[in-house]
Amino acid sequence: MSKTALVTGASRGIGRGITIALAEAGHDVVVNYARNREAAEEVQAEVTKRGQKAHLVQADIASTDDRQRLVDEAMNAFGRIDLLVNNAGVAPTQRADILEATEESFDRLISTNLKGPYFLTQLVAARMISQGNHDESKPKIVVVSSISAYAASVDRGDYCIAKAGLTMLTQLWATRLAEHGINVYELRPGIIATDMTGGVKAKYDKLIFEQDLTPIKRWGEPEDVGKAVVAIAQDLLPFSTGQVIDIDGGFHLRRL
Ligand SMILES: NC(=O)c1ccc[n+]([C@@H]2O[C@H](COP(=O)([O-])OP(=O)(O)OC[C@H]3O[C@@H](n4cnc5c(N)ncnc54)[C@H](OP(=O)(O)O)[C@@H]3O)[C@@H](O)[C@H]2O)c1
């Protein structure tokens, strides 16, 4: 029987890469998206092409009602959730210096990037605990944070604070769920080529290729993150929980 994954923000970018990698590895996937139905349908076709099932659910993870509906629809579609990937996230609509950035942007970033995953994890963890935990099914939870969890960008403080919060979110849920055999992992992508970074491509091209930003001199791809999620889904890190996995071309290394 195929395992089932719920991936938030699966219609584009990193979530799309994770979803396709999971389908390739034999998972059925609940493909969550916010607005872009067409992109979600394209991802559904990719999953189906690989012989797995994809169930589409439009839901805003910042909304309490939508999160509940997302989990209910996932359970109705597949009867269980073996893997939750908290991937959906937004960047500030406008990068603004923290001396001027607005409270409105802060609230948007915190509710989508931090509160949403926190309470979605609460809902899904309860299902994972009650669905029972047999030997071959060890549920897992993945949290997609960012190098912004520790690298200060003063023109998007709200984003950094939300991502730093995901580090503690991961530690809390890893601690709480260990007794139920549920491991929790934080993935920290670096600069990944998606729509989110499309608007700042020239800036990052310069940093990567001319200014030695990362020891591995290339953009990250959604597939790089997908591969890490598959390793977790396949239980290749069974004695690690609360673990941070950097997927950043070595950005995090301090160098002299
Ligand atoms: N790209 C990077 O360099 C990078 C680096 C580190 C971390 N990250 C993190 O990785 C995650 C994915 O980023 P990305 O670059 O793939 O972004 P992206 O290309 O902008 O895609 C965002 C995805 O999230 C969905 N989404 C946005 N708001 C949502 C909401 N309120 N509820 C449900 N889904 C929502 C979007 O759905 P629609 O298609 O319906 O809009 C889309 O599928 C984010 O958490 C981001 O912070 C990205």
The ligand as an SDF file (V2000), in Angstrom:
LIG
                    3D

 48 52  0  0  0  0  0  0  0  0999 V2000
   12.9360   29.8820   -2.9220 N   0  0  0  0  0  0  0  0  0  0  0  0
   13.8470   29.9850   -1.9770 C   0  0  0  0  0  0  0  0  0  0  0  0
   14.9960   30.4040   -2.2310 O   0  0  0  0  0  0  0  0  0  0  0  0
   13.5470   29.5560   -0.5780 C   0  0  0  0  0  0  0  0  0  0  0  0
   14.6230   29.4510    0.3120 C   0  0  0  0  0  0  0  0  0  0  0  0
   14.3980   29.0380    1.6140 C   0  0  0  0  0  0  0  0  0  0  0  0
   13.1180   28.7250    2.0200 C   0  0  0  0  0  0  0  0  0  0  0  0
   12.0670   28.8430    1.1550 N   0  0  0  0  0  0  0  0  0  0  0  0
   10.7480   28.4760    1.6580 C   0  0  0  0  0  0  0  0  0  0  0  0
   10.2560   27.3740    0.9070 O   0  0  0  0  0  0  0  0  0  0  0  0
    8.8410   27.4260    0.8550 C   0  0  0  0  0  0  0  0  0  0  0  0
    8.3840   27.3860   -0.5940 C   0  0  0  0  0  0  0  0  0  0  0  0
    8.9390   28.5070   -1.2590 O   0  0  0  0  0  0  0  0  0  0  0  0
    8.9720   28.6530   -2.8490 P   0  0  0  0  0  0  0  0  0  0  0  0
   10.2040   29.3830   -3.1890 O   0  0  0  0  0  0  0  0  0  0  0  0
    8.6680   27.3500   -3.4940 O   0  0  0  0  0  0  0  0  0  0  0  0
    7.7330   29.6670   -3.0330 O   0  0  0  0  0  0  0  0  0  0  0  0
    6.7670   29.9280   -4.2940 P   0  0  0  0  0  0  0  0  0  0  0  0
    7.4430   29.5340   -5.5470 O   0  0  0  0  0  0  0  0  0  0  0  0
    6.3000   31.3280   -4.1200 O   0  0  0  0  0  0  0  0  0  0  0  0
    5.5490   28.9090   -4.0180 O   0  0  0  0  0  0  0  0  0  0  0  0
    4.7660   29.0970   -2.8660 C   0  0  0  0  0  0  0  0  0  0  0  0
    3.7840   27.9550   -2.7210 C   0  0  0  0  0  0  0  0  0  0  0  0
    3.0660   28.1370   -1.4810 O   0  0  0  0  0  0  0  0  0  0  0  0
    1.6780   28.2450   -1.7580 C   0  0  0  0  0  0  0  0  0  0  0  0
    1.0810   29.1610   -0.7930 N   0  0  0  0  0  0  0  0  0  0  0  0
    1.3600   30.4770   -0.5970 C   0  0  0  0  0  0  0  0  0  0  0  0
    0.5930   30.9790    0.3980 N   0  0  0  0  0  0  0  0  0  0  0  0
   -0.1890   29.9570    0.8230 C   0  0  0  0  0  0  0  0  0  0  0  0
   -1.1910   29.8400    1.8160 C   0  0  0  0  0  0  0  0  0  0  0  0
   -1.5550   30.8860    2.5860 N   0  0  0  0  0  0  0  0  0  0  0  0
   -1.8040   28.6430    1.9880 N   0  0  0  0  0  0  0  0  0  0  0  0
   -1.4400   27.5720    1.2270 C   0  0  0  0  0  0  0  0  0  0  0  0
   -0.4990   27.6170    0.2700 N   0  0  0  0  0  0  0  0  0  0  0  0
    0.1070   28.8020    0.0880 C   0  0  0  0  0  0  0  0  0  0  0  0
    1.5690   28.7010   -3.1920 C   0  0  0  0  0  0  0  0  0  0  0  0
    0.2960   28.3300   -3.7150 O   0  0  0  0  0  0  0  0  0  0  0  0
   -0.3250   29.0620   -5.0620 P   0  0  0  0  0  0  0  0  0  0  0  0
    0.4100   28.4500   -6.2370 O   0  0  0  0  0  0  0  0  0  0  0  0
   -1.7590   28.6770   -5.0380 O   0  0  0  0  0  0  0  0  0  0  0  0
   -0.0710   30.5230   -4.9180 O   0  0  0  0  0  0  0  0  0  0  0  0
    2.7380   27.9280   -3.8270 C   0  0  0  0  0  0  0  0  0  0  0  0
    2.3800   26.5890   -4.0610 O   0  0  0  0  0  0  0  0  0  0  0  0
    8.4310   28.7000    1.5960 C   0  0  0  0  0  0  0  0  0  0  0  0
    8.1230   28.3980    2.9360 O   0  0  0  0  0  0  0  0  0  0  0  0
    9.6900   29.5480    1.5260 C   0  0  0  0  0  0  0  0  0  0  0  0
    9.7470   30.4820    2.5810 O   0  0  0  0  0  0  0  0  0  0  0  0
   12.2640   29.2470   -0.1320 C   0  0  0  0  0  0  0  0  0  0  0  0
  1  2  1  0
  2  3  2  0
  2  4  1  0
  4  5  1  0
  4 48  2  0
  5  6  2  0
  6  7  1  0
  7  8  2  0
  8  9  1  0
  8 48  1  0
  9 10  1  0
  9 46  1  0
 10 11  1  0
 11 12  1  0
 11 44  1  0
 12 13  1  0
 13 14  1  0
 14 15  2  0
 14 16  1  0
 14 17  1  0
 17 18  1  0
 18 19  2  0
 18 20  1  0
 18 21  1  0
 21 22  1  0
 22 23  1  0
 23 24  1  0
 23 42  1  0
 24 25  1  0
 25 26  1  0
 25 36  1  0
 26 27  1  0
 26 35  1  0
 27 28  2  0
 28 29  1  0
 29 30  1  0
 29 35  2  0
 30 31  1  0
 30 32  2  0
 32 33  1  0
 33 34  2  0
 34 35  1  0
 36 37  1  0
 36 42  1  0
 37 38  1  0
 38 39  2  0
 38 40  1  0
 38 41  1  0
 42 43  1  0
 44 45  1  0
 44 46  1  0
 46 47  1  0
M  CHG  2   8   1  16  -1
M  END
$$$$
